[in-house]
Amino acid sequence: MAVFPKPFLKPKPENRRAETMAAKLLAKCTTQLGLSEVPLPVPVEKWIEHPLDISFGVTDLSYLGDRTLGAAFVAEKEILVSDKLVGQDGPFRFTCAHELGHLTLHRKVGKTFKDSEGEEGKGLKTYEREADRFAAAFLMPVPLLIAELFAVIERRGLDKSRCLTELMLETDDSDWLWRRNLLPFLTRRFGVSLSALLNRFSDLILPDGKPFLLDSRHRLLLKAAERY
């Protein structure tokens, strides 16, 4: 039977910069707030203003374009999120973290960043993809994601090694584990959307470089997103 020591997942090498900066910023927040660990869900919308000292607001952003969901202003050190996202906890928090990624990573790239609904898959610029990776790393740090993955398996009374092996396969048991056990729990625990969680897992690899979540399984689970 396979053994999976912690950590058994790691980010893809091309995402290292976003992962490193997100980890540093999380450490800065917890240190300044005197916390012994990162709370879940990560309170990004609160931490933007304190301790990160960035102006934050929720407002009508239609003046930047009808589909604009978030904006970051470098000189003003300000993040704005569209009021259209109020009540949509996962997308709201991911947009907050995405704009925080811009201010953390891209201060020398541009003065203003605005992110619009429906941009995914349409040739996003490198820094937009990197801001997405930062947001995922900030909201779903690898050590906590692994810990919570193990926790839900243990709560269900399932065999850890068998489950983790099954999750990497394309079987009915794998589908059952993802859909019925892991995804509902982890989306609530991290306060993210199903698509954000699945994209996060698809960006993580095993120590030997193989994917943890198969591309085919990733696509099928995304198609079933409306069920969660």
N, CA and C atoms as a LAMMPS dump frame, in Angstrom:
ITEM: TIMESTEP
0
ITEM: NUMBER OF ATOMS
684
ITEM: BOX BOUNDS ff ff ff
-5.0000000000000000e+02 5.0000000000000000e+02
-5.0000000000000000e+02 5.0000000000000000e+02
-5.0000000000000000e+02 5.0000000000000000e+02
ITEM: ATOMS id mol type element x y z
1 1 1 N 0.844 -1.191 0
2 1 2 C 0 0 0
3 1 3 C 0.888 1.253 0
4 2 1 N 0.502 2.22 -0.81
5 2 2 C 1.307 3.443 -0.911
6 2 3 C 1.233 4.246 0.382
7 3 1 N 2.31 4.932 0.686
8 3 2 C 2.374 5.802 1.852
9 3 3 C 2.564 7.231 1.365
10 4 1 N 1.82 8.183 1.946
11 4 2 C 1.871 9.565 1.497
12 4 3 C 2.283 10.467 2.667
13 5 1 N 3.578 10.671 2.859
14 5 2 C 4.013 11.558 3.939
15 5 3 C 3.68 13.005 3.604
16 6 1 N 3.521 13.822 4.622
17 6 2 C 3.298 15.253 4.402
18 6 3 C 4.64 15.932 4.117
19 7 1 N 4.683 16.889 3.203
20 7 2 C 3.653 17.15 2.202
21 7 3 C 3.851 16.243 0.991
22 8 1 N 2.765 15.716 0.476
23 8 2 C 2.885 14.842 -0.681
24 8 3 C 2.481 15.564 -1.971
25 9 1 N 2.102 16.837 -1.866
26 9 2 C 1.785 17.659 -3.03
27 9 3 C 2.64 18.913 -3.013
28 10 1 N 2.928 19.422 -4.186
29 10 2 C 3.682 20.661 -4.285
30 10 3 C 3.214 21.43 -5.522
31 11 1 N 3.434 22.748 -5.528
32 11 2 C 3.029 23.536 -6.694
33 11 3 C 3.897 23.216 -7.91
34 12 1 N 3.346 23.463 -9.074
35 12 2 C 4.135 23.33 -10.287
36 12 3 C 5.256 24.369 -10.265
37 13 1 N 6.429 24.031 -10.816
38 13 2 C 7.566 24.951 -10.77
39 13 3 C 7.279 26.338 -11.341
40 14 1 N 6.442 26.396 -12.384
41 14 2 C 6.168 27.684 -13.015
42 14 3 C 5.341 28.621 -12.131
43 15 1 N 4.773 28.073 -11.059
44 15 2 C 3.966 28.898 -10.156
45 15 3 C 4.733 29.288 -8.888
46 16 1 N 6.023 29.015 -8.86
47 16 2 C 6.798 29.183 -7.628
48 16 3 C 6.777 30.624 -7.109
49 17 1 N 6.882 31.607 -8.01
50 17 2 C 6.931 33.014 -7.564
51 17 3 C 5.632 33.401 -6.866
52 18 1 N 4.497 33.077 -7.459
53 18 2 C 3.217 33.409 -6.847
54 18 3 C 3.049 32.685 -5.517
55 19 1 N 3.439 31.416 -5.471
56 19 2 C 3.324 30.629 -4.241
57 19 3 C 4.195 31.224 -3.13
58 20 1 N 5.424 31.581 -3.471
59 20 2 C 6.356 32.123 -2.48
60 20 3 C 5.866 33.439 -1.909
61 21 1 N 5.395 34.329 -2.794
62 21 2 C 4.937 35.631 -2.333
63 21 3 C 3.66 35.507 -1.501
64 22 1 N 2.771 34.6 -1.879
65 22 2 C 1.558 34.393 -1.091
66 22 3 C 1.903 33.871 0.299
67 23 1 N 2.843 32.929 0.373
68 23 2 C 3.256 32.378 1.668
69 23 3 C 3.886 33.454 2.545
70 24 1 N 4.698 34.309 1.947
71 24 2 C 5.333 35.393 2.706
72 24 3 C 4.295 36.365 3.25
73 25 1 N 3.288 36.667 2.431
74 25 2 C 2.272 37.615 2.874
75 25 3 C 1.395 37.005 3.964
76 26 1 N 1.093 35.723 3.854
77 26 2 C 0.35 35.044 4.919
78 26 3 C 1.137 35.067 6.228
79 27 1 N 2.43 34.814 6.132
80 27 2 C 3.282 34.834 7.327
81 27 3 C 3.321 36.229 7.944
82 28 1 N 3.371 37.238 7.099
83 28 2 C 3.378 38.623 7.589
84 28 3 C 2.085 38.933 8.337
85 29 1 N 0.961 38.527 7.775
86 29 2 C -0.334 38.796 8.409
87 29 3 C -0.453 38.096 9.756
88 30 1 N -0.131 36.817 9.793
89 30 2 C -0.271 36.075 11.052
90 30 3 C 0.69 36.603 12.113
91 31 1 N 1.898 36.974 11.706
92 31 2 C 2.87 37.513 12.666
93 31 3 C 2.394 38.835 13.246
94 32 1 N 1.953 39.724 12.383
95 32 2 C 1.521 41.042 12.857
96 32 3 C 0.266 40.965 13.717
97 33 1 N -0.566 39.972 13.464
98 33 2 C -1.783 39.814 14.246
99 33 3 C -1.596 38.905 15.464
100 34 1 N -0.393 38.362 15.619
101 34 2 C -0.097 37.516 16.76
102 34 3 C -0.805 36.178 16.717
103 35 1 N -1.035 35.667 15.508
104 35 2 C -1.721 34.389 15.353
105 35 3 C -0.702 33.258 15.248
106 36 1 N -1.034 32.121 15.803
107 36 2 C -0.128 30.974 15.748
108 36 3 C -0.297 30.178 14.462
109 37 1 N -1.437 30.374 13.779
110 37 2 C -1.684 29.657 12.534
111 37 3 C -2.633 30.463 11.662
112 38 1 N -2.708 30.095 10.406
113 38 2 C -3.598 30.77 9.467
114 38 3 C -5.023 30.287 9.703
115 39 1 N -5.967 31.198 9.953
116 39 2 C -7.362 30.781 10.154
117 39 3 C -8.019 30.44 8.82
118 40 1 N -9.024 29.575 8.883
119 40 2 C -9.794 29.211 7.697
120 40 3 C -11.267 29.527 7.925
121 41 1 N -11.918 30.047 6.89
122 41 2 C -11.342 30.539 5.636
123 41 3 C -10.416 31.731 5.881
124 42 1 N -9.416 31.886 5.06
125 42 2 C -8.479 33.008 5.203
126 42 3 C -9.263 34.312 5.035
127 43 1 N -9.235 35.211 6.029
128 43 2 C -10.048 36.43 5.984
129 43 3 C -9.42 37.53 5.119
130 44 1 N -9.247 37.251 3.858
131 44 2 C -8.535 38.166 2.969
132 44 3 C -9.188 39.535 2.927
133 45 1 N -10.522 39.59 2.926
134 45 2 C -11.208 40.881 2.807
135 45 3 C -10.965 41.761 4.035
136 46 1 N -10.655 41.143 5.191
137 46 2 C -10.324 41.907 6.397
138 46 3 C -8.847 42.259 6.422
139 47 1 N -8.005 41.324 6.04
140 47 2 C -6.563 41.535 6.115
141 47 3 C -6.062 42.563 5.116
142 48 1 N -6.782 42.779 4.031
143 48 2 C -6.364 43.794 3.061
144 48 3 C -6.185 45.138 3.756
145 49 1 N -7.153 45.495 4.599
146 49 2 C -7.069 46.785 5.29
147 49 3 C -6.161 46.714 6.514
148 50 1 N -6.252 45.634 7.242
149 50 2 C -5.383 45.447 8.421
150 50 3 C -5.104 43.96 8.588
151 51 1 N -3.834 43.606 8.528
152 51 2 C -2.644 44.444 8.742
153 51 3 C -1.951 44.962 7.476
154 52 1 N -2.494 44.72 6.288
155 52 2 C -1.757 45.063 5.07
156 52 3 C -1.834 46.536 4.701
157 53 1 N -2.719 47.284 5.346
158 53 2 C -2.793 48.743 5.17
159 53 3 C -3.048 49.136 3.709
160 54 1 N -4.003 48.455 3.09
161 54 2 C -4.414 48.749 1.725
162 54 3 C -5.861 49.213 1.767
163 55 1 N -6.17 50.306 1.069
164 55 2 C -7.547 50.787 1.02
165 55 3 C -8.414 49.757 0.301
166 56 1 N -9.626 49.556 0.806
167 56 2 C -10.497 48.519 0.253
168 56 3 C -11.926 49.018 0.22
169 57 1 N -12.625 48.678 -0.855
170 57 2 C -14.015 49.068 -0.954
171 57 3 C -14.808 48.147 -1.853
172 58 1 N -16.11 48.127 -1.63
173 58 2 C -17.046 47.378 -2.473
174 58 3 C -17.974 48.409 -3.102
175 59 1 N -18.003 48.453 -4.425
176 59 2 C -18.722 49.536 -5.088
177 59 3 C -19.147 49.141 -6.497
178 60 1 N -19.871 50.019 -7.146
179 60 2 C -20.26 49.845 -8.544
180 60 3 C -19.041 50.147 -9.415
181 61 1 N -18.572 49.136 -10.149
182 61 2 C -17.391 49.312 -10.993
183 61 3 C -17.749 49.385 -12.473
184 62 1 N -19.007 49.657 -12.771
185 62 2 C -19.425 49.691 -14.168
186 62 3 C -18.722 50.783 -14.963
187 63 1 N -18.191 51.805 -14.268
188 63 2 C -17.462 52.852 -14.977
189 63 3 C -16.15 52.325 -15.57
190 64 1 N -15.718 51.156 -15.106
191 64 2 C -14.528 50.517 -15.664
192 64 3 C -14.888 49.47 -16.719
193 65 1 N -16.173 49.289 -16.96
194 65 2 C -16.649 48.269 -17.886
195 65 3 C -17.758 47.472 -17.23
196 66 1 N -18.794 47.153 -17.976
197 66 2 C -19.972 46.503 -17.408
198 66 3 C -19.663 45.171 -16.733
199 67 1 N -18.601 44.486 -17.172
200 67 2 C -18.303 43.146 -16.649
201 67 3 C -17.161 43.145 -15.638
202 68 1 N -16.727 44.331 -15.235
203 68 2 C -15.606 44.422 -14.301
204 68 3 C -16.004 43.936 -12.906
205 69 1 N -15.207 43.002 -12.366
206 69 2 C -15.482 42.434 -11.05
207 69 3 C -14.541 42.948 -9.969
208 70 1 N -13.362 43.396 -10.37
209 70 2 C -12.4 43.88 -9.391
210 70 3 C -11.362 44.767 -10.035
211 71 1 N -10.73 45.6 -9.227
212 71 2 C -9.703 46.505 -9.739
213 71 3 C -8.669 46.772 -8.657
214 72 1 N -7.431 46.952 -9.1
215 72 2 C -6.337 47.299 -8.192
216 72 3 C -5.635 48.534 -8.731
217 73 1 N -5.406 49.511 -7.87
218 73 2 C -4.78 50.767 -8.242
219 73 3 C -3.459 50.883 -7.493
220 74 1 N -2.371 50.813 -8.24
221 74 2 C -1.045 50.706 -7.629
222 74 3 C -0.672 51.954 -6.86
223 75 1 N -0.728 53.118 -7.496
224 75 2 C -0.294 54.361 -6.855
225 75 3 C -1.136 54.673 -5.618
226 76 1 N -2.419 54.426 -5.727
227 76 2 C -3.334 54.708 -4.612
228 76 3 C -3.291 53.622 -3.535
229 77 1 N -2.672 52.499 -3.873
230 77 2 C -2.645 51.344 -2.972
231 77 3 C -4.069 51.014 -2.53
232 78 1 N -4.897 50.708 -3.536
233 78 2 C -6.322 50.516 -3.294
234 78 3 C -6.852 49.325 -4.087
235 79 1 N -7.768 48.598 -3.465
236 79 2 C -8.464 47.481 -4.102
237 79 3 C -9.961 47.746 -4.02
238 80 1 N -10.634 47.605 -5.16
239 80 2 C -12.081 47.735 -5.21
240 80 3 C -12.671 46.453 -5.791
241 81 1 N -13.785 46.016 -5.226
242 81 2 C -14.486 44.831 -5.704
243 81 3 C -15.913 45.227 -6.058
244 82 1 N -16.42 44.67 -7.138
245 82 2 C -17.758 45.009 -7.602
246 82 3 C -18.833 44.587 -6.608
247 83 1 N -19.825 45.458 -6.443
248 83 2 C -20.945 45.116 -5.574
249 83 3 C -21.79 43.979 -6.144
250 84 1 N -21.567 43.622 -7.409
251 84 2 C -22.274 42.484 -7.999
252 84 3 C -21.881 41.167 -7.338
253 85 1 N -20.727 41.14 -6.663
254 85 2 C -20.246 39.918 -6.029
255 85 3 C -20.703 39.766 -4.584
256 86 1 N -21.382 40.77 -4.058
257 86 2 C -21.883 40.678 -2.687
258 86 3 C -22.865 39.505 -2.596
259 87 1 N -22.658 38.654 -1.622
260 87 2 C -23.496 37.475 -1.463
261 87 3 C -22.945 36.241 -2.152
262 88 1 N -21.88 36.42 -2.943
263 88 2 C -21.215 35.291 -3.598
264 88 3 C -19.857 35.114 -2.932
265 89 1 N -19.851 34.434 -1.817
266 89 2 C -18.674 34.4 -0.943
267 89 3 C -17.404 33.942 -1.657
268 90 1 N -17.48 32.824 -2.372
269 90 2 C -16.288 32.302 -3.03
270 90 3 C -15.719 33.258 -4.068
271 91 1 N -16.502 33.668 -5.073
272 91 2 C -15.999 34.616 -6.074
273 91 3 C -15.562 35.948 -5.473
274 92 1 N -16.285 36.418 -4.454
275 92 2 C -15.923 37.682 -3.814
276 92 3 C -14.53 37.593 -3.197
277 93 1 N -14.284 36.539 -2.437
278 93 2 C -13.014 36.406 -1.742
279 93 3 C -11.876 36.143 -2.734
280 94 1 N -12.154 35.363 -3.784
281 94 2 C -11.105 35.106 -4.768
282 94 3 C -10.732 36.388 -5.504
283 95 1 N -11.73 37.222 -5.816
284 95 2 C -11.439 38.491 -6.475
285 95 3 C -10.595 39.388 -5.57
286 96 1 N -10.924 39.422 -4.275
287 96 2 C -10.096 40.185 -3.326
288 96 3 C -8.642 39.718 -3.379
289 97 1 N -8.452 38.405 -3.324
290 97 2 C -7.099 37.849 -3.312
291 97 3 C -6.401 38.055 -4.649
292 98 1 N -7.139 37.989 -5.745
293 98 2 C -6.565 38.225 -7.072
294 98 3 C -6.019 39.645 -7.171
295 99 1 N -6.807 40.618 -6.731
296 99 2 C -6.345 42.014 -6.789
297 99 3 C -5.172 42.238 -5.831
298 100 1 N -5.2 41.56 -4.695
299 100 2 C -4.053 41.626 -3.777
300 100 3 C -2.809 41.066 -4.462
301 101 1 N -2.996 40.04 -5.274
302 101 2 C -1.88 39.5 -6.046
303 101 3 C -1.269 40.528 -6.976
304 102 1 N -2.107 41.305 -7.628
305 102 2 C -1.589 42.351 -8.505
306 102 3 C -0.74 43.357 -7.723
307 103 1 N -1.246 43.81 -6.581
308 103 2 C -0.498 44.797 -5.803
309 103 3 C 0.784 44.217 -5.225
310 104 1 N 0.798 42.925 -4.984
311 104 2 C 1.983 42.271 -4.43
312 104 3 C 3.026 41.967 -5.499
313 105 1 N 2.576 41.526 -6.662
314 105 2 C 3.475 41.003 -7.694
315 105 3 C 3.766 41.959 -8.849
316 106 1 N 2.853 42.886 -9.109
317 106 2 C 2.894 43.582 -10.402
318 106 3 C 2.954 45.097 -10.286
319 107 1 N 3.531 45.58 -9.222
320 107 2 C 3.605 47.032 -9.047
321 107 3 C 4.381 47.721 -10.161
322 108 1 N 5.327 46.995 -10.775
323 108 2 C 6.141 47.59 -11.838
324 108 3 C 5.597 47.288 -13.238
325 109 1 N 4.504 46.548 -13.281
326 109 2 C 3.936 46.152 -14.58
327 109 3 C 2.957 47.184 -15.102
328 110 1 N 2.131 47.732 -14.218
329 110 2 C 1.127 48.699 -14.639
330 110 3 C 0.628 49.507 -13.463
331 111 1 N -0.173 50.523 -13.763
332 111 2 C -0.701 51.393 -12.721
333 111 3 C -2.079 50.966 -12.249
334 112 1 N -2.845 50.363 -13.156
335 112 2 C -4.204 49.935 -12.839
336 112 3 C -4.453 48.559 -13.44
337 113 1 N -5.086 47.708 -12.656
338 113 2 C -5.475 46.386 -13.14
339 113 3 C -6.976 46.246 -12.928
340 114 1 N -7.676 45.8 -13.95
341 114 2 C -9.105 45.52 -13.788
342 114 3 C -9.395 44.142 -14.366
343 115 1 N -10.223 43.424 -13.671
344 115 2 C -10.49 42.034 -14.035
345 115 3 C -11.975 41.858 -14.261
346 116 1 N -12.293 41.24 -15.391
347 116 2 C -13.681 41.178 -15.832
348 116 3 C -14.216 39.762 -15.874
349 117 1 N -15.52 39.646 -15.719
350 117 2 C -16.22 38.375 -15.799
351 117 3 C -16.048 37.769 -17.186
352 118 1 N -15.784 36.472 -17.222
353 118 2 C -15.709 35.777 -18.494
354 118 3 C -14.375 35.858 -19.203
355 119 1 N -13.305 36.273 -18.481
356 119 2 C -11.994 36.385 -19.129
357 119 3 C -11.28 35.047 -19.244
358 120 1 N -11.623 34.093 -18.41
359 120 2 C -10.896 32.826 -18.356
360 120 3 C -10.896 32.139 -19.721
361 121 1 N -9.739 31.658 -20.113
362 121 2 C -9.625 30.911 -21.361
363 121 3 C -9.543 31.769 -22.603
364 122 1 N -9.393 33.077 -22.442
365 122 2 C -9.346 33.967 -23.594
366 122 3 C -7.984 34.639 -23.714
367 123 1 N -6.939 33.856 -23.542
368 123 2 C -5.59 34.386 -23.719
369 123 3 C -5.182 35.382 -22.661
370 124 1 N -5.445 35.063 -21.417
371 124 2 C -5.069 35.96 -20.332
372 124 3 C -3.576 36.27 -20.372
373 125 1 N -3.241 37.501 -20.057
374 125 2 C -1.847 37.877 -19.975
375 125 3 C -1.185 37.141 -18.814
376 126 1 N 0.126 37.031 -18.894
377 126 2 C 0.874 36.281 -17.892
378 126 3 C 0.594 36.782 -16.488
379 127 1 N 0.523 38.091 -16.304
380 127 2 C 0.326 38.606 -14.951
381 127 3 C -1.084 38.377 -14.44
382 128 1 N -2.062 38.174 -15.323
383 128 2 C -3.4 37.816 -14.862
384 128 3 C -3.424 36.369 -14.362
385 129 1 N -2.77 35.499 -15.102
386 129 2 C -2.672 34.11 -14.647
387 129 3 C -1.908 34.032 -13.338
388 130 1 N -0.861 34.845 -13.21
389 130 2 C -0.065 34.816 -11.99
390 130 3 C -0.87 35.334 -10.798
391 131 1 N -1.708 36.324 -11.02
392 131 2 C -2.564 36.824 -9.941
393 131 3 C -3.561 35.758 -9.5
394 132 1 N -4.061 34.971 -10.452
395 132 2 C -4.929 33.848 -10.107
396 132 3 C -4.189 32.827 -9.254
397 133 1 N -2.954 32.525 -9.629
398 133 2 C -2.162 31.55 -8.872
399 133 3 C -1.874 32.076 -7.466
400 134 1 N -1.591 33.375 -7.365
401 134 2 C -1.371 33.982 -6.052
402 134 3 C -2.616 33.851 -5.191
403 135 1 N -3.775 34.175 -5.771
404 135 2 C -5.035 34.103 -5.023
405 135 3 C -5.281 32.693 -4.511
406 136 1 N -5.055 31.703 -5.365
407 136 2 C -5.248 30.308 -4.96
408 136 3 C -4.305 29.929 -3.83
409 137 1 N -3.049 30.361 -3.935
410 137 2 C -2.062 30.033 -2.904
411 137 3 C -2.355 30.744 -1.596
412 138 1 N -2.884 31.966 -1.68
413 138 2 C -3.185 32.73 -0.472
414 138 3 C -4.398 32.155 0.257
415 139 1 N -5.411 31.766 -0.501
416 139 2 C -6.638 31.257 0.1
417 139 3 C -6.571 29.777 0.439
418 140 1 N -5.721 29.035 -0.286
419 140 2 C -5.62 27.584 -0.102
420 140 3 C -4.155 27.163 -0.016
421 141 1 N -3.448 27.545 1.033
422 141 2 C -2.041 27.167 1.17
423 141 3 C -1.877 25.644 1.145
424 142 1 N -0.836 25.173 0.486
425 142 2 C -0.651 23.726 0.323
426 142 3 C -0.675 22.963 1.653
427 143 1 N 0.065 23.396 2.675
428 143 2 C 0.043 22.611 3.931
429 143 3 C -1.355 22.48 4.527
430 144 1 N -2.144 23.563 4.471
431 144 2 C -3.498 23.51 5.023
432 144 3 C -4.423 22.688 4.144
433 145 1 N -4.225 22.761 2.834
434 145 2 C -5.049 21.97 1.931
435 145 3 C -4.822 20.476 2.173
436 146 1 N -3.57 20.093 2.356
437 146 2 C -3.256 18.691 2.646
438 146 3 C -3.844 18.273 3.992
439 147 1 N -3.692 19.135 4.997
440 147 2 C -4.214 18.811 6.331
441 147 3 C -5.724 18.617 6.308
442 148 1 N -6.426 19.495 5.593
443 148 2 C -7.88 19.388 5.535
444 148 3 C -8.318 18.209 4.673
445 149 1 N -7.543 17.896 3.658
446 149 2 C -7.82 16.713 2.841
447 149 3 C -7.736 15.459 3.706
448 150 1 N -6.686 15.346 4.5
449 150 2 C -6.545 14.213 5.408
450 150 3 C -7.67 14.192 6.445
451 151 1 N -8.056 15.388 6.931
452 151 2 C -9.068 15.476 7.977
453 151 3 C -10.415 14.937 7.507
454 152 1 N -10.8 15.281 6.29
455 152 2 C -12.102 14.823 5.807
456 152 3 C -12.087 13.321 5.551
457 153 1 N -10.954 12.801 5.088
458 153 2 C -10.836 11.348 4.89
459 153 3 C -10.961 10.621 6.218
460 154 1 N -10.303 11.149 7.246
461 154 2 C -10.356 10.521 8.564
462 154 3 C -11.755 10.613 9.166
463 155 1 N -12.427 11.76 8.961
464 155 2 C -13.783 11.915 9.498
465 155 3 C -14.758 10.936 8.856
466 156 1 N -14.513 10.595 7.627
467 156 2 C -15.382 9.644 6.935
468 156 3 C -15.031 8.186 7.281
469 157 1 N -13.974 8.009 8.068
470 157 2 C -13.556 6.664 8.45
471 157 3 C -12.983 5.872 7.297
472 158 1 N -12.358 6.565 6.34
473 158 2 C -11.814 5.919 5.155
474 158 3 C -10.319 5.675 5.32
475 159 1 N -9.814 4.711 4.575
476 159 2 C -8.384 4.411 4.596
477 159 3 C -7.634 5.488 3.803
478 160 1 N -6.699 6.155 4.453
479 160 2 C -6.031 7.298 3.855
480 160 3 C -5.26 6.94 2.58
481 161 1 N -4.403 5.939 2.662
482 161 2 C -3.572 5.595 1.503
483 161 3 C -4.426 5.134 0.327
484 162 1 N -5.441 4.328 0.624
485 162 2 C -6.307 3.839 -0.448
486 162 3 C -7.064 4.989 -1.11
487 163 1 N -7.579 5.914 -0.292
488 163 2 C -8.325 7.046 -0.835
489 163 3 C -7.453 7.94 -1.706
490 164 1 N -6.262 8.26 -1.229
491 164 2 C -5.388 9.146 -1.989
492 164 3 C -4.965 8.51 -3.305
493 165 1 N -4.738 7.208 -3.279
494 165 2 C -4.419 6.51 -4.522
495 165 3 C -5.609 6.558 -5.48
496 166 1 N -6.8 6.323 -4.943
497 166 2 C -8.013 6.297 -5.768
498 166 3 C -8.29 7.668 -6.386
499 167 1 N -8 8.744 -5.656
500 167 2 C -8.26 10.088 -6.154
501 167 3 C -7.455 10.401 -7.41
502 168 1 N -6.341 9.714 -7.594
503 168 2 C -5.487 9.958 -8.76
504 168 3 C -5.859 9.103 -9.959
505 169 1 N -6.922 8.322 -9.814
506 169 2 C -7.342 7.45 -10.897
507 169 3 C -8.621 7.977 -11.541
508 170 1 N -9.021 7.342 -12.622
509 170 2 C -10.27 7.713 -13.283
510 170 3 C -11.237 6.542 -13.164
511 171 1 N -11.843 6.429 -11.977
512 171 2 C -12.744 5.323 -11.671
513 171 3 C -14.018 5.875 -11.049
514 172 1 N -15.018 5.01 -10.923
515 172 2 C -16.255 5.414 -10.264
516 172 3 C -16.002 5.749 -8.794
517 173 1 N -15.128 4.992 -8.154
518 173 2 C -14.8 5.279 -6.75
519 173 3 C -14.129 6.638 -6.61
520 174 1 N -13.259 6.952 -7.558
521 174 2 C -12.605 8.253 -7.54
522 174 3 C -13.639 9.369 -7.687
523 175 1 N -14.554 9.19 -8.618
524 175 2 C -15.603 10.186 -8.838
525 175 3 C -16.433 10.378 -7.574
526 176 1 N -16.783 9.274 -6.906
527 176 2 C -17.551 9.347 -5.665
528 176 3 C -16.789 10.083 -4.575
529 177 1 N -15.513 9.801 -4.446
530 177 2 C -14.709 10.465 -3.415
531 177 3 C -14.636 11.973 -3.656
532 178 1 N -14.385 12.372 -4.887
533 178 2 C -14.284 13.792 -5.203
534 178 3 C -15.613 14.506 -4.992
535 179 1 N -16.663 13.973 -5.622
536 179 2 C -17.949 14.669 -5.644
537 179 3 C -18.663 14.661 -4.296
538 180 1 N -18.669 13.531 -3.634
539 180 2 C -19.499 13.374 -2.449
540 180 3 C -18.778 13.613 -1.135
541 181 1 N -17.487 13.521 -1.129
542 181 2 C -16.746 13.635 0.129
543 181 3 C -15.869 14.879 0.201
544 182 1 N -14.971 15.041 -0.771
545 182 2 C -13.977 16.095 -0.657
546 182 3 C -14.488 17.477 -1.05
547 183 1 N -15.081 17.584 -2.228
548 183 2 C -15.415 18.907 -2.755
549 183 3 C -16.413 19.679 -1.882
550 184 1 N -17.517 19.065 -1.452
551 184 2 C -18.452 19.836 -0.612
552 184 3 C -17.806 20.347 0.678
553 185 1 N -16.996 19.491 1.308
554 185 2 C -16.361 19.885 2.575
555 185 3 C -15.3 20.963 2.359
556 186 1 N -14.422 20.764 1.389
557 186 2 C -13.29 21.67 1.209
558 186 3 C -13.706 23.036 0.689
559 187 1 N -14.728 23.101 -0.153
560 187 2 C -15.19 24.422 -0.605
561 187 3 C -15.706 25.237 0.575
562 188 1 N -16.418 24.586 1.49
563 188 2 C -16.898 25.3 2.677
564 188 3 C -15.743 25.672 3.6
565 189 1 N -14.814 24.753 3.779
566 189 2 C -13.713 24.982 4.73
567 189 3 C -12.83 26.137 4.295
568 190 1 N -12.585 26.259 2.989
569 190 2 C -11.697 27.314 2.496
570 190 3 C -12.462 28.534 1.968
571 191 1 N -13.793 28.438 1.923
572 191 2 C -14.579 29.58 1.478
573 191 3 C -14.323 29.952 0.036
574 192 1 N -14.215 28.949 -0.829
575 192 2 C -13.934 29.194 -2.244
576 192 3 C -14.979 28.486 -3.1
577 193 1 N -15.015 28.854 -4.368
578 193 2 C -15.925 28.196 -5.292
579 193 3 C -15.38 26.831 -5.679
580 194 1 N -16.249 26.007 -6.23
581 194 2 C -15.83 24.686 -6.681
582 194 3 C -14.768 24.794 -7.767
583 195 1 N -14.955 25.713 -8.7
584 195 2 C -13.977 25.852 -9.78
585 195 3 C -12.626 26.289 -9.244
586 196 1 N -12.6 27.193 -8.261
587 196 2 C -11.329 27.634 -7.68
588 196 3 C -10.617 26.474 -6.992
589 197 1 N -11.374 25.651 -6.275
590 197 2 C -10.778 24.504 -5.585
591 197 3 C -10.23 23.494 -6.579
592 198 1 N -10.997 23.182 -7.609
593 198 2 C -10.54 22.215 -8.618
594 198 3 C -9.326 22.74 -9.37
595 199 1 N -9.326 24.026 -9.702
596 199 2 C -8.167 24.6 -10.385
597 199 3 C -6.928 24.554 -9.491
598 200 1 N -7.143 24.721 -8.194
599 200 2 C -6.026 24.639 -7.258
600 200 3 C -5.425 23.235 -7.263
601 201 1 N -6.269 22.224 -7.17
602 201 2 C -5.765 20.856 -7.199
603 201 3 C -5.086 20.539 -8.534
604 202 1 N -5.588 21.095 -9.616
605 202 2 C -4.995 20.814 -10.928
606 202 3 C -3.63 21.465 -11.084
607 203 1 N -3.327 22.458 -10.245
608 203 2 C -2.03 23.125 -10.283
609 203 3 C -1.021 22.497 -9.33
610 204 1 N -1.42 21.432 -8.64
611 204 2 C -0.511 20.768 -7.716
612 204 3 C -0.071 19.434 -8.296
613 205 1 N 1.161 19.071 -8.007
614 205 2 C 1.724 17.831 -8.541
615 205 3 C 2.316 17 -7.411
616 206 1 N 2.534 15.727 -7.704
617 206 2 C 3.207 14.82 -6.779
618 206 3 C 4.707 15.069 -6.832
619 207 1 N 5.456 14.567 -5.865
620 207 2 C 6.912 14.787 -5.864
621 207 3 C 7.606 14.337 -7.146
622 208 1 N 7.039 13.348 -7.83
623 208 2 C 7.665 12.877 -9.071
624 208 3 C 7.209 13.663 -10.292
625 209 1 N 6.418 14.708 -10.08
626 209 2 C 5.984 15.56 -11.174
627 209 3 C 4.682 15.151 -11.828
628 210 1 N 4.102 14.031 -11.413
629 210 2 C 2.842 13.585 -11.994
630 210 3 C 1.675 14.365 -11.386
631 211 1 N 0.579 14.522 -12.127
632 211 2 C -0.565 15.28 -11.596
633 211 3 C -1.306 14.501 -10.517
634 212 1 N -1.828 15.211 -9.544
635 212 2 C -2.676 14.595 -8.527
636 212 3 C -4.105 14.463 -9.059
637 213 1 N -4.58 15.52 -9.711
638 213 2 C -5.911 15.509 -10.317
639 213 3 C -5.751 15.432 -11.823
640 214 1 N -6.186 14.33 -12.407
641 214 2 C -6.058 14.138 -13.842
642 214 3 C -6.825 15.216 -14.603
643 215 1 N -6.29 15.632 -15.755
644 215 2 C -6.951 16.659 -16.558
645 215 3 C -8.369 16.246 -16.946
646 216 1 N -8.529 14.986 -17.296
647 216 2 C -9.854 14.506 -17.701
648 216 3 C -10.839 14.571 -16.538
649 217 1 N -10.386 14.196 -15.347
650 217 2 C -11.23 14.264 -14.153
651 217 3 C -11.533 15.717 -13.813
652 218 1 N -10.549 16.579 -13.944
653 218 2 C -10.721 18.009 -13.689
654 218 3 C -11.836 18.583 -14.563
655 219 1 N -11.818 18.263 -15.85
656 219 2 C -12.826 18.779 -16.78
657 219 3 C -14.219 18.251 -16.436
658 220 1 N -14.321 16.979 -16.107
659 220 2 C -15.615 16.397 -15.775
660 220 3 C -16.201 17.007 -14.497
661 221 1 N -15.355 17.22 -13.515
662 221 2 C -15.834 17.791 -12.259
663 221 3 C -16.257 19.246 -12.437
664 222 1 N -15.541 19.977 -13.301
665 222 2 C -15.932 21.359 -13.561
666 222 3 C -17.3 21.426 -14.235
667 223 1 N -17.567 20.482 -15.117
668 223 2 C -18.851 20.455 -15.808
669 223 3 C -20.008 20.198 -14.845
670 224 1 N -19.702 19.533 -13.741
671 224 2 C -20.737 19.222 -12.756
672 224 3 C -20.818 20.273 -11.651
673 225 1 N -20.179 21.418 -11.872
674 225 2 C -20.065 22.441 -10.833
675 225 3 C -21.418 22.901 -10.313
676 226 1 N -22.433 22.91 -11.143
677 226 2 C -23.739 23.404 -10.717
678 226 3 C -24.378 22.511 -9.664
679 227 1 N -23.829 21.334 -9.438
680 227 2 C -24.407 20.436 -8.437
681 227 3 C -24.006 20.815 -7.019
682 228 1 N -23.006 21.694 -6.878
683 228 2 C -22.492 22.001 -5.544
684 228 3 C -22.833 23.431 -5.165
